[in-house]
Amino acid sequence: MSSLLLSPEEKELLAGVAGSGVQRAMEIVVTLGRIYGAPDLTPISHAQIAGVSYKNLGDAGVAFLCEWANEGAHVRVPTTLNPAGMELERWQEMGFSPDFAQPQIAAVQAFSRMGVQTTMSCTPYLFPDYAPQRGQHLAWAESSAVVWANSVAGAYTNREGGPSALAAAIVGRTARYGYHLPANRQATHVVEVNCPLRTIADFGALSYIVGKQVGDGVPYFADLATWLPPLPDEITQGGEAGDRLKSLGAGLAAYGAVALYHIADYTPEAIDAGEALIRPHAHRIVIDSLHPAYEIMDADAATTEIDLVTIGCPHASLSEIRRVAERLQGQHLSTRLWITTAQITRTRAEAAGWVQIIARAGGEVVADTCAVVAPVRSLGIKRMATNAGKMACYAPMHSGVQMRFGDLDQCINAALRGYWSAPAPHSAPNPHSGAPV
C-alpha cells in the first residue's frame, strides 16, 4: 500500500467526526486509494450505484444497506441508482413474488433514506439533470455508464464497485487513480473496421470481437466515425449515434473490461489530441467480418420459439422507444415484448404517445428493471431474443435462458410471430442513409 495524502477535513471524516456511517464510507474510499496507489482523493460531481437488484444483493446485501442507512449516512453529491430486480409499482401485476419484492423494496428504501435518487436506470447520461460534462470527476459503478462517461462525455471515472460508489457519494470524493489520471487514458490498441456496421446489433457484435481482444485496455477506433452520424447537442434523446455508441460501450465492458475508448475525429479527447492519444507500440486489430461474433452471440440456433423479446440493455432511449412504436403501429404481438427503460424516459415517451402504441400491440414499456437483473425464470421465461450485445452476454449467464441475438427487425418480427427467423438478405447501405438501427 502507498501513502495517501488526506486533507484535514478528510482526516476528520476518517476519524468519525461526522458519524459512524460517514466514517465507514471514508474507510472504504481511503482503503481503495491506498491499494491502488492513489496520491490523494478528488472531489466528485456525481455518483452512480450498481448492485441494486435483490437478485444480486441477497439478504446480506439488503441488511448491509439498511445498517448503513441506520447509521445516518447521507450522500453529499447527486447520486443515481441502477436498475432494481422488478418494476416497483407494478411488481404484482407483472407476476413477481412477494418473497422477492419485499426485500427489493427494502433495499431501495435504504438507498432513498441515504439521499440517493431512485432512478433505477443504467443510463443516467440520458437524464438532462445528470448527464456528465467533460472534465468532471465521477464515481460510477455501472460498467456501460462508465464507458459512456469516459468516452462520449469526456468525464473521468473508474468502474467503482456498488459499495465503493455509495461510499464515494457519502464522502463526496473518490481516490484519484486509474482513469482519473490523463496518463492512463491513452489508447493501448488501434482498431480498424473493414466491414459495414448497419445496426445497433452490429455495434454489439463489434463490441464482442474488440472486447475479447482488448480486455481491460483502451481501444482507439481509427475509422468508426464512418458509420456514425454526428452526435447531437441534445444527446439525452438518444438518436442513431447515441444508441449505437450505447450498445458499443456496453458490449466492450461486458465481453472485455473496457472503461474507455476513443474514436478518431469523433469523441472529445480524440478530436483534441488525435493520434497522440495512441501509446507507442499499441496493438493493431483489423476486423474484416462480424460473422464470427454473430455465430457465438446467437449461439442457440435450435431455439425458434421465443417467450420474451427484450429491447433496452442498456436502458432504451426515447429514440429506441419511438422506433419500436413505429414498427408496432396497428400490429398485434404473439409473445411478450419488454422495452426496458427508466421511469423518467417512460414518462417522456408516454407524453409522445409511444408507450400507448406499444401497449395496444400487446407489449410493455417496463421501468426500473431489465431482463438481466430480474428473476425472469420465475416468470416462466426460458427463451429470449434481443438486439443488445450486453444482454446476449449476461442473460444466459445470470438467468439461465436460451438467447437469440439479431437486429431490431428480427426482434420485432419474433415478437409479432412468436418465433425467431433468419434475417432477409440485404446489401450494406451507405452510412446514415436511414438504415435500420
Buried (B, 14 or more C-beta within 10 A) or exposed (E): EEEBEBEEEBEBBBEBEBBBBBBBBBBBBBBBBBEBEBBBBBBBBBBBBBBBBBBBBEEEBBBBBBBBBEBEBBBBBBBBBBBBBBBBEBBEEBEBEEEBBEBBBBBBBBBEBBBBBBBBBBBBBBBEEBBBEEEBBBBBBBBBBBBBBBBBBBBBBBBBBBBBBBBBBBBBBBBBBBBBEEEBBBBBBBBEBEBBBBBBBBBBBBBBBBBBBBEEBBBBBBEBBBBBEEBEEEBBBBBBBBBBBBBBBBBBBBBBBBBBBBBBEBBBBBEEBEEEBBBEEBBEBEBEEBEBBBEBBBBBEEBBEBBBBBBBBBBBBBBBBBBBBEBBEEBEBBBBBBBBBBBBBBEBBBEEEBBEBBBBBBBBBBBBBBBBBBBBEBBEBBBBBBBBBBBBBBBBEBBEBBBBBBBBBBBBBBBBBBBBEEEEEEEEEEBEEEBBB
